[in-house]
Structures are given as C-alpha cells and as structure tokens.
Amino acid sequence: MDIQLIALFVAPITAIVALIYGAFLTKSILKDSEGSPKLQAIGKAVRDGAMSYLKKQFSVVFPIMIVLAIIIALTLGIGIAVTFLMGAVFSAVIGFFGMWIAVRANVRTANNSIKGLAPALRTAFGAGTVNGMLVVGLGLLGVSLIYMWSYFTNISLGADAVAKSATNVLVGYGFGAALLALFMRVGGGIFTKAADVGADLVGKVEKGIPEDDPRNPATIADNVGDNVGDCAGMAADVFESYALTIVAAMILGGQLFGLPGVVFPLLARSGAILTSILGTFFVKAKNEKESALNPLVRGFIVSAVAAVIIFMALAVFLLKEPRAGFAAVSGIIAMLALLFITKYYTGPGEKPIVAIAKASQTGAGTNLISGLSIGMESTFISVLVIAATIFVGYLLMGFYGIALAGMGMLATTGIIMSLDTFGPISDNAQGMVEMAGLGGKSGKVTGDLDAVGNTTKALTKGFAVGSAAVAASSLFATYFEATGLTSIDIAIPKVFVGVLLGGALPFLFSSRLIGSVGRAAFEVVEEVRRQFREIKGIMEGKALPDYSKAIAIVTAAAQKELVI
C-alpha cells in the first residue's frame, strides 16, 4: 500500500484510539464513589464553580473567534478560516472536557485515599490520562482530517499538490489553537492566582486558619482556580505547541522530502500516542511506602524510550535519513533532562528544597532570597537544555531539524499532560480531605500526592515553556523558508530596534498580567473580609460562608481583565 494511504488512515484511527482509551478511563473513574455527603457537597461546589467560569469565558472568547474567522475568510480564504475555527474549537473542547473530568475525579481521589495510596493514585492519574488523550487525540485528529481533505480534493493533481494544499491550510489550524490557548491560559491564570492570593491573605495571614479551611469564604474559589489554570489553561496551551510543531514539521518536511516529509509527522505522532498509552500501564504503586513520584517517572521513561524506537524506525525506513531520527531523539532526550532537572529542584527532600526550608528558619525574607536564587539557577540550566536542543536539531537537519526536535519534545505529550492534570486533582483532593475533616490515613495519602503533584506541575510548566520555545523556533524557520530569507542582519537599525521591542514585550505583558491578578485579588480580599465581618459564627464553625460569592467575583474579574 502507498505510504500516503497508510498515513491517511493510520493517523485518524490512532487519534480515535486515544479518544476511546480516554472514554474508557472516564467510565472507570466515574464508577468510583464520591464518598460521604459532606465530601459530595464540597465536590459539587468546586464542580459548579469551575463549569460556571468556563461557560463565562467561552461566551467572551467565541464571539472574538468568529469575527476573526470572518476576517481571515475575506483576506486569506475560506479554507484557512475553517481550519482556524477547527483549531479554536478543538482547543476549547480539550480545555472543557479536561476540566470536566478533573472536577469529578478530585472528590473520588479524596474518597479513595481512605483505602490507601494505590487507589487514590489510580484515580488521580487516570483522570490526568483522560486529559492527555484528549490533547494528543484531538491534536492529531485535526491535522489528519485536514490532510485527508487535501488528499481527496487534490490527489488528481499529484502528490506535490496534496502536500502544498495541506500545508497551506494547516497554518489556520495552528493559529486557531494558539489564539484560543492564549485566552484560556491568561484568563485561567488570572482566576487561579487571584483566588489563591485572596484566600491566603485573609485566611492564613489575617485570621490564622489553615489552608483549605472550610471557614474561609474563598477556599472553594481557590480549589476551582487550580482546575481552571492548571487543567483547562495548561491543556489548551500544550495543545497549541502540539499542533504548531506538527504544522511546522509538515511544511518543512514537504519542502525537503515531498510527500514522505508531510506524512512523517503524522505517523510519528501516531506512534508517540501509542507509546504514551503504553507508559500509563506502568504507573502503579508497588506498595504503600513507595513515593507516588516513582511510578509516575517509570511511566514517563517507558513512554520516552518507546518513542525513541518509533522515531528512529520511521526516519530510517520512511525518509531514508537517520539524521532526522537523531534530531527528533534530541528533543526526547531534552524532555528527559527537563524531567530530572525539575525533579531535582522541586522534588520533596531534594537538596534545593531542603536549602529553602533551612533558609526559612530566619524569616520570610531569607526564604524569598533563597527561593529566588535557586529558581533562577534552575531556569538557567533549563534554558541551556532548550538551547542545546535547538542547536543540535539545526546542526543535524537545518530548520527541519528544529521542527523535528520540537516533535521529539512533544512525543510524550500524552503522559506529560497526565502528570499535569494529576497535580490539581491531587491538590483538590488534599483540600477536600482537609475541609471534610478526614485526616489520618487520608490526610497522609493526599498530602503525599499533593507534594508530588507540585513537582509534576512544575515539570509540565517547564515542558510547556520549553516546547513553546522550540515550536516558535520551528515557525520562525517556516517563515524563513516561505520568504526565501537566509539571514537577518542585526546591525541594521530597524532590525535591532525590533529586537529591543520584542524583548521588552514580555515585560509589558507580564506587567499587565500581574496588575490584573492584583486587582482581581483585591476584590476577593474585600469580599472575604466582608463575610468574616458580617456573617456571624463563621470562625466558630456555626455558620457557613457564601462560597459562590467569591467565585462569582473572581470569575467576573478574570473576564474583565482578560478583555482589557
């Protein structure tokens, strides 16, 4: 059978397999009990708040997307406009359903913690895997559907016409995914941090009550924020990089190798999805004493090693170019390096964490100094890894090698997103155990899961930033190829001015974003103070706070600041 026909059917079938696997895990998770009526009430409050936020955000974002699609249709053509909307819709679906399963798994993880580590880990990681399968399944399905459309409408004109048509309209798919991800990441980030700061400033600092104490009016909003930012926002963010690296690799591969270069990313991504599914079967706690981090690392390593074999085999037999395989493998190695760097700098009991804890003995000031110092050091080492990956990719295969390195970094996306969503689910479960007053064995299990979840969240943040950097380099390379440029002279004043302005933009963006968080947090703090002041009996546990009010305030503030 012709290789293009193989890719034509293998890619969408594999994507559907990933989605079916996610559906199977969802069904299995939903069979678990939500526990006591008190746990169920807490879970419902978090669930309602999270879904209310998403519905509000989509009502703001989608009108903007439709207007942009009309502009794109009038200027660039209907095909690109349709794929733009497809990328945006798929990104929204991933964010919505990723959070949908997370806010149902958190209470079940809390309840399963009564039984021990293994069942709680199974539920939290299983729900994370659903999110991972959504990202890789819909990411590959979208690209493969576009390829199928290009094949059936242009095959009569020849293989080159198929490749050209597919790569032309794929640009819209990547742009749609990227823009929706920006909205979800920024809006979710504002909600998350505003709720977190508001809850902690009044609850922990002013009132001296523990984190996740049910007496805190913003504690439910804080738990909702974990899901909004780290499930919905992160999933859409990684989906963007996942889509963009496929687009860049197909465009550059088509120019170098013709149709085999276009189908290579489709088959490589198909193989990578299967390796991610394989890795999930190795995430099992051997006993109650084992750290929850160990099985997670095992699953990741199995997935990465299997992906190396897949990429090398496809490079040798499809492209007849082993260097393409080595370029992709450099990305996989970079991802493994980032895993162990993150584990070292954020893992419980590791030297940097112990150093920060020791610095805390002399006050908050030395804690901040130590934390910033170690954080900057870890950033430098991570940037070295990313820079080396881009350089090795370019050294092996030029701009195409950079795109392949990006594909390699994202080869383990399925299991990486599982680790990411595991974090907020574990965090929520720990908070629910605290609010329900379970303690004991449940408190220890969820405490361990939460500590490991902080490490996995740090890993996926590094993964998201690193893969985005390589994806941006890949897109920059496609711009060079499309325009015929070979170099940019930085000595030209307008180019140098552009570099300065580009370097300054992240500071302006960060400034506006931090300001947005501060303004939203201010409103939450005022509301929490009002409730403590006006609702008698909250501190004594005789009256319940109005949790929905804090959620409504931070939801409205996040949308307002997002638009501004």
C-alpha positions in Angstrom: 0.0 0.0 0.0 1.2 3.5 -0.8 2.7 5.4 2.2 0.3 8.3 1.8 -2.7 5.9 2.1 -1.2 4.4 5.2 -0.8 7.8 6.8 -4.3 8.7 5.6 -5.9 6.0 7.7 -3.4 5.3 10.5 -3.3 8.8 11.9 -7.0 9.3 12.4 -7.5 5.8 13.6 -4.8 6.2 16.2 -6.3 9.5 17.3 -9.6 7.8 17.7 -8.0 5.0 19.7 -6.6 7.7 22.1 -10.0 9.2 22.5 -11.6 5.8 23.1 -9.0 5.0 25.7 -9.8 8.3 27.4 -13.5 7.5 27.3 -12.8 4.0 28.8 -10.8 5.6 31.7 -13.6 8.2 32.2 -16.2 5.4 32.6 -13.9 3.6 35.1 -13.3 6.7 37.2 -17.0 7.7 37.3 -17.8 4.2 38.8 -15.9 5.2 42.0 -17.9 6.6 44.9 -17.8 10.3 45.8 -17.9 9.4 49.5 -19.8 11.0 52.3 -22.5 13.6 51.8 -20.0 16.2 53.1 -17.4 15.3 50.5 -20.1 15.3 47.8 -21.2 18.8 48.8 -17.6 20.1 48.6 -17.1 18.4 45.3 -20.3 19.8 43.9 -19.3 23.3 44.9 -16.0 23.1 43.2 -17.6 21.5 40.1 -20.2 24.1 39.8 -17.8 27.0 40.2 -15.4 25.5 37.6 -18.0 25.0 34.9 -19.6 28.4 35.6 -16.2 30.0 34.9 -15.7 28.1 31.6 -19.1 29.0 30.3 -18.5 32.6 31.1 -15.1 32.6 29.4 -16.4 30.9 26.2 -19.2 33.5 26.0 -16.5 36.2 25.9 -13.9 34.4 23.6 -16.0 32.7 20.9 -17.6 36.0 19.5 -14.0 37.2 19.0 -13.0 34.0 17.3 -16.0 34.2 14.9 -15.1 37.8 14.0 -11.5 36.8 13.3 -12.6 33.8 11.2 -14.7 36.2 9.0 -11.7 38.5 8.6 -9.5 35.5 7.7 -12.0 34.2 5.2 -12.2 37.6 3.4 -8.4 38.0 3.3 -6.8 34.6 3.2 -9.6 32.3 2.0 -12.4 30.0 3.3 -10.1 27.0 3.8 -7.8 28.8 6.3 -10.8 30.3 8.1 -12.4 26.9 8.5 -9.2 25.3 9.9 -8.7 28.3 12.2 -12.1 27.7 13.7 -11.3 23.9 13.9 -8.2 24.6 15.9 -10.0 27.0 18.2 -12.9 24.6 18.8 -10.6 21.6 19.4 -8.6 23.7 21.9 -11.8 24.7 23.7 -13.1 21.1 23.8 -9.8 19.9 25.3 -10.0 22.6 28.0 -13.7 22.0 28.7 -13.6 18.2 29.0 -10.1 18.1 30.6 -11.6 20.2 33.5 -14.9 18.3 33.4 -13.1 15.0 34.3 -10.8 16.8 36.8 -13.6 18.2 38.9 -15.2 14.8 39.1 -12.0 12.9 39.9 -10.9 15.2 42.7 -13.6 14.1 45.1 -13.2 10.5 44.1 -9.5 10.7 44.8 -10.2 12.2 48.2 -12.6 9.3 49.0 -10.2 6.6 47.6 -7.4 8.0 49.8 -9.3 6.3 52.7 -8.4 2.9 51.1 -4.7 3.8 50.5 -2.2 5.2 48.0 -2.8 2.8 45.1 -6.5 3.5 44.5 -6.0 7.3 45.1 -3.1 7.3 42.6 -5.1 5.3 40.1 -8.0 7.7 40.1 -5.9 10.9 40.0 -3.5 9.7 37.3 -6.3 8.1 35.4 -8.2 11.4 35.1 -5.0 13.1 34.1 -4.6 10.5 31.4 -8.0 11.4 30.0 -6.8 14.9 29.6 -3.6 13.7 28.0 -5.5 11.5 25.5 -7.8 14.5 24.6 -4.8 16.7 23.8 -3.0 14.1 21.6 -6.1 12.6 20.2 -7.8 15.8 19.0 -4.4 17.3 18.1 -3.6 14.5 15.7 -7.3 14.1 14.5 -7.5 17.7 13.4 -4.3 17.6 11.4 -5.1 14.2 9.9 -8.6 15.4 8.9 -7.1 18.4 7.1 -4.6 16.0 5.4 -7.5 13.7 4.3 -9.4 16.7 2.9 -6.3 17.8 0.9 -5.7 14.3 -0.3 -9.2 13.7 -1.7 -9.5 17.1 -3.3 -6.0 17.3 -4.8 -4.7 13.8 -5.5 -5.7 14.0 -9.2 -3.2 16.8 -9.5 -0.4 14.7 -8.0 1.3 14.1 -4.6 3.0 17.5 -4.6 -0.4 19.3 -4.9 -1.6 17.3 -1.9 1.4 18.3 0.2 1.1 22.0 -0.8 -2.7 22.2 -0.1 -2.3 20.5 3.3 0.5 22.7 4.5 -1.3 25.9 3.2 -4.5 25.4 5.3 -2.7 23.9 8.3 -1.5 27.4 9.2 -5.1 28.3 10.2 -5.4 25.3 12.4 -2.2 26.2 14.3 -3.3 29.9 14.6 -6.8 29.0 16.0 -5.3 26.6 18.6 -2.7 29.2 19.6 -5.1 32.1 20.0 -7.7 30.2 22.0 -4.9 28.8 24.2 -3.8 32.4 24.9 -7.2 33.4 26.1 -7.7 30.3 28.2 -4.2 30.4 29.7 -4.3 34.1 30.6 -7.9 34.1 31.9 -7.3 30.9 33.8 -4.1 32.3 35.3 -5.8 35.4 36.5 -8.6 33.4 38.2 -6.1 30.9 39.7 -3.8 33.4 41.3 -6.4 36.0 42.3 -8.4 33.3 44.2 -5.2 31.8 45.7 -3.9 35.2 46.9 -7.3 36.3 48.2 -7.9 33.1 50.1 -4.4 33.0 51.7 -4.0 36.7 52.6 -7.2 36.8 54.7 -7.4 33.2 55.8 -3.9 32.3 56.6 -2.3 35.7 57.3 -5.1 37.7 58.9 -7.2 35.0 60.6 -4.6 32.4 61.2 -6.6 29.5 59.9 -5.1 26.6 57.8 -5.1 26.4 54.1 -8.3 24.8 52.7 -10.2 25.5 55.9 -13.9 25.4 55.3 -14.4 28.6 57.3 -12.6 30.6 54.5 -15.1 32.1 52.1 -12.6 31.8 49.2 -11.4 28.3 49.8 -13.7 26.8 47.2 -12.7 29.5 44.7 -9.1 28.6 45.4 -9.8 24.9 44.5 -11.7 26.0 41.4 -8.7 28.0 40.4 -6.4 25.0 40.5 -8.6 23.4 37.8 -9.2 26.5 35.7 -5.5 27.3 35.4 -3.7 24.0 35.6 -6.2 21.8 33.8 -8.1 23.9 31.2 -5.5 26.6 30.6 -2.4 24.3 30.5 -4.2 21.7 28.3 -5.0 24.4 25.7 -1.5 25.8 26.0 0.2 22.5 25.3 -2.3 21.6 22.6 -1.1 24.8 20.8 2.5 23.7 20.8 1.5 20.2 19.9 -0.4 21.5 16.8 2.2 24.0 15.8 5.1 21.6 15.8 3.1 19.2 13.5 2.3 22.1 11.2 5.9 23.3 11.1 7.3 19.7 10.5 4.8 19.0 7.7 5.6 22.3 5.9 9.4 22.0 6.2 9.3 18.2 5.6 7.2 18.7 2.4 9.8 21.1 1.0 12.7 18.7 1.7 11.3 15.3 1.1 8.0 15.9 -0.7 5.0 13.8 0.4 7.1 11.4 2.7 8.1 14.5 4.6 4.5 15.5 5.0 3.3 12.1 6.3 6.3 11.5 8.6 4.9 13.8 11.4 1.5 12.1 11.1 3.0 8.6 11.5 5.5 9.7 14.2 2.7 11.3 16.2 0.6 8.2 15.8 3.4 6.1 17.2 4.0 8.6 20.0 0.4 8.3 21.1 0.7 4.5 21.4 3.9 4.9 23.5 2.1 7.3 25.8 -0.7 4.8 26.3 1.9 2.1 26.9 3.6 4.3 29.6 0.3 4.7 31.5 0.2 1.0 32.3 3.5 1.3 34.3 2.1 3.9 36.6 1.2 1.7 39.5 2.3 2.0 43.2 4.2 -1.2 44.2 3.4 -0.7 47.9 2.0 1.9 50.3 5.5 3.1 51.3 6.7 3.9 47.8 6.7 7.6 46.8 3.9 8.4 44.4 6.6 10.1 42.2 8.4 6.9 41.4 5.6 5.2 39.4 5.0 8.5 37.5 8.6 8.7 36.5 8.6 5.0 35.5 5.7 5.6 33.1 7.3 8.6 31.6 10.6 6.8 31.0 8.9 3.8 29.3 7.0 6.2 27.1 10.1 8.1 26.1 12.2 5.0 25.3 9.5 3.5 23.2 9.1 6.9 21.3 12.9 6.9 20.5 12.5 3.5 18.8 9.4 4.7 16.8 11.1 7.9 15.6 14.3 6.2 14.6 12.5 3.5 12.7 10.3 5.9 10.7 13.3 8.2 9.9 15.3 5.2 8.5 12.6 3.4 6.6 10.4 6.3 5.5 12.7 9.3 5.0 15.9 7.2 4.4 17.6 9.8 6.6 18.8 8.7 10.1 19.7 12.3 10.9 16.0 13.1 11.0 15.6 10.5 13.7 18.5 11.8 15.7 17.1 15.3 15.6 13.8 14.0 17.0 15.5 12.0 19.6 17.4 15.1 20.7 14.0 16.5 21.7 13.1 13.4 23.6 16.4 13.5 25.5 15.8 17.2 26.3 12.4 16.3 27.8 14.0 13.6 29.9 16.7 16.1 31.0 14.0 18.6 32.0 12.2 15.9 33.9 15.2 15.2 36.1 16.2 18.8 36.4 12.6 19.6 37.7 12.6 16.6 40.0 15.9 17.7 41.5 14.9 21.4 42.0 11.3 20.8 43.2 11.1 17.2 44.5 10.3 16.6 48.2 13.5 16.1 50.2 15.9 17.2 47.4 18.8 19.4 48.3 17.4 22.7 46.9 14.1 22.3 48.7 15.9 21.5 52.0 18.1 24.6 51.5 15.0 26.8 51.1 13.4 25.2 54.1 16.5 25.9 56.1 16.6 29.5 55.0 13.0 29.8 56.3 14.3 29.5 59.9 15.5 33.1 59.8 12.3 34.5 58.4 10.3 35.2 55.2 13.0 37.5 53.7 15.7 34.8 53.6 13.1 32.3 52.4 12.4 34.6 49.4 16.0 35.2 48.7 16.9 31.5 48.8 13.9 30.6 46.7 14.6 33.2 44.0 18.2 32.3 43.8 17.6 28.6 43.3 14.7 29.3 40.9 16.9 31.5 38.7 19.6 28.8 38.8 17.1 26.1 37.7 15.9 28.4 34.9 19.4 28.9 33.5 20.0 25.2 33.4 16.6 24.5 31.7 17.4 27.2 29.1 20.7 25.6 28.4 18.9 22.3 27.6 16.4 24.0 25.3 19.2 26.0 23.5 21.2 22.8 23.1 18.2 21.0 21.6 17.6 23.8 19.0 21.3 23.9 18.1 21.6 20.1 17.8 18.4 20.0 15.6 19.7 22.7 13.3 23.2 21.0 13.2 21.6 17.7 12.0 18.9 18.8 9.6 18.8 22.6 9.5 15.4 24.3 10.2 13.7 21.0 9.6 15.8 19.5 12.4 14.5 22.2 14.8 10.9 21.2 13.9 11.7 17.5 14.5 13.3 18.3 17.8 10.1 20.0 18.8 8.2 16.9 17.7 10.5 14.9 19.9 10.0 17.1 22.9 6.2 16.7 22.4 6.4 12.9 21.8 5.4 12.2 25.4 2.7 14.8 25.5 0.0 12.2 26.3 1.7 11.2 29.6 3.1 14.7 30.3 -0.5 16.0 30.3 -1.5 13.1 32.6 1.2 14.3 35.0 0.0 17.9 34.7 -3.7 17.2 35.5 -2.6 14.8 38.3 -1.3 17.9 40.1 -4.5 20.0 40.5 -6.6 16.8 41.1 -4.3 15.8 44.0 -4.3 19.4 45.3 -8.1 19.5 45.3 -8.3 16.1 46.9 -6.0 17.2 49.7 -8.1 20.3 50.2 -11.3 18.3 50.3 -9.9 15.9 52.9 -9.0 18.9 55.0 -12.4 20.5 54.6 -14.3 17.2 55.3 -12.2 16.7 58.4 -11.0 13.2 57.4 -7.3 13.4 58.4 -5.5 10.3 59.5 -4.6 7.9 56.6 -6.4 10.0 54.1 -4.5 13.1 55.1 -1.2 11.4 54.7 -2.0 9.8 51.3 -3.4 13.1 49.8 -0.6 15.1 51.4 1.9 12.8 49.6 0.0 13.1 46.4 -0.2 16.9 46.7 3.6 17.2 47.3 4.3 15.0 44.2 1.6 17.0 42.3 3.5 20.2 42.9 6.6 18.6 41.3 4.6 17.3 38.3 3.0 20.8 37.8 6.5 22.3 37.8 7.6 19.7 35.3 4.7 20.5 32.9 5.2 24.2 33.2 8.8 23.7 32.1 7.6 21.4 29.4 5.1 23.9 28.2 7.6 26.8 28.1 10.3 24.6 26.5 8.1 23.1 23.9 6.7 26.5 23.1 10.2 27.9 22.6 11.1 25.1 20.2 7.7 25.4 18.4 8.3 29.2 18.0 11.7 28.4 16.5 10.1 26.0 14.1 7.5 28.5 13.0 10.3 31.1 12.5 12.0 28.6 10.3 8.9 28.1 8.2 8.8 31.9 7.7 12.4 31.8 6.5 11.6 29.0 4.1 8.5 30.8 2.8 10.2 34.1 2.2 13.5 32.8 0.9 15.5 34.6 3.6 18.8 33.1 4.6 19.8 35.5 7.4 18.8 38.6 9.3 21.3 41.4 9.8 21.1 42.6 13.4 23.4 45.6 12.6 20.5 47.2 10.6 19.0 49.8 13.0 15.3 48.8 12.3 16.1 45.1 12.9 17.9 46.0 16.2 15.0 48.2 17.3 12.7 45.3 16.5 14.8 43.0 18.7 14.6 45.5 21.6 10.9 46.0 21.3 10.3 42.2 21.0 12.4 41.7 24.1 10.5 44.4 26.0 7.0 43.0 25.1 7.2 40.1 27.7 7.8 42.6 30.4 4.8 44.7 29.3 2.6 41.7 29.1 3.8 40.4 32.4 3.2 43.8 34.0 -0.4 43.9 32.7 -1.0 40.3 33.8 0.4 40.8 37.3 -1.6 44.0 37.6 -4.8 42.1 36.6 -4.1 39.5 39.3 -3.6 42.2 41.9 -6.8 44.0 41.0 -8.8 40.8 41.0 -7.2 39.6 44.3 -8.1 42.9 45.9 -11.8 42.3 45.2 -11.6 38.8 46.6 -9.8 40.0 49.7 -12.5 42.7 50.3 -15.3 40.1 49.9 -13.7 37.6 52.3 -13.2 40.3 54.9 -16.8 41.4 54.5 -18.1 37.9 55.1 -15.9 37.4 58.2 -17.2 40.7 59.4 -20.9 40.4 58.6 -21.7 36.7 58.8 -21.6 35.9 62.5 -20.4 32.5 63.5 -18.0 31.7 60.6 -14.9 31.5 62.8 -16.7 29.3 65.3 -17.9 27.0 62.6 -21.6 27.7 63.4 -22.3 29.4 60.1 -21.2 28.6 56.5 -19.6 31.2 54.3 -21.1 32.2 50.9 -18.6 30.4 48.7 -20.4 31.2 45.5 -19.9 35.0 46.0 -16.1 34.8 45.9 -16.3 32.5 42.8 -18.6 35.0 41.0 -16.4 37.9 41.9 -13.1 36.3 40.6 -14.9 34.9 37.5 -16.2 38.3 36.5 -12.8 40.0 37.3 -10.9 37.4 35.3 -13.0 38.0 32.2 -12.9 41.8 32.6 -9.1 41.8 33.0 -8.7 39.3 30.1 -10.5 41.6 27.7 -8.6 44.7 28.9 
